[in-house]
Amino acid sequence: MSTEKRPPLDRARVADTALKLLNEVGLDGLSLRAIARELDVKAPALYWHFKDKQALLDEMATEMYRRMVAGTALDPSDTWRERLLKANRGLRAALLGYRDGAKVYSGSRFTGLVHVEQMEETLRLFTAAGFTLAQAVRAQSTTYYYTLGFVTEEQGVEPLPGERREGFDVAERARLMADFPLSAAAGTEIFQDFDQHYEEGLALVLAGIERQYRPTGPGPSAPRV
């Protein structure tokens, strides 16, 4: 008889196991039953901690956020542009670390106040730079939605870095669209070079924020033409 003592079954252990399993089976294959099997417990044991799958997804998203914050260094002296770049690049990197990471994160609700300290500090930075509170919220949410949407589409093509789904062969797509040359050529702009295209899109969003809100506080601004 084994005397090995297993760690206690708590929310953190369940969420950690679920995130590991997510990379193997994806969101569609992730179930409380599969997680229970991985933990070597009966499925009803998980319902002591999570009432349903969405509650588990909320905790998974919260744990993803904790890990993202731990891996993204934010400097109090950041300009608003630097803060948006760091935060959104960090978010994209975190989401790409998990199969269907963007889908798990999207629509989930943090299970505590883990995000509030950083949110407060960032809003303070933006208002000091000349944004109104409403403008600061809009600037952050717009870049956040851009990143989340971009990664959702990116993971639809490459579920994990270096892994490409069938049906996204750019050359084959171009062959099928030979009668529509511009649409055929657009394939390389849509389904390849995601890093470059993400950065270009993020720069466009930041330029729009600069032009629309014209913050008056300290920190370098993009040149106006």
SULURRA-V707797 format. One record per helix or strand of 2 or more residues. SS is the DSSP state (alpha for helix, beta for strand). FROM is the first residue (numbers start at 1). LEN is the number of residues. Records with the same first field share a line. If there is no record, write none. Layout:
SS->FROM-LEN + FROM-LEN
This chain:
alpha->11-19 + 32-8 + 43-4 + 53-19 + 80-17 + 101-5 + 116-13 + 133-25 + 170-7 + 181-5 + 187-5 + 194-20
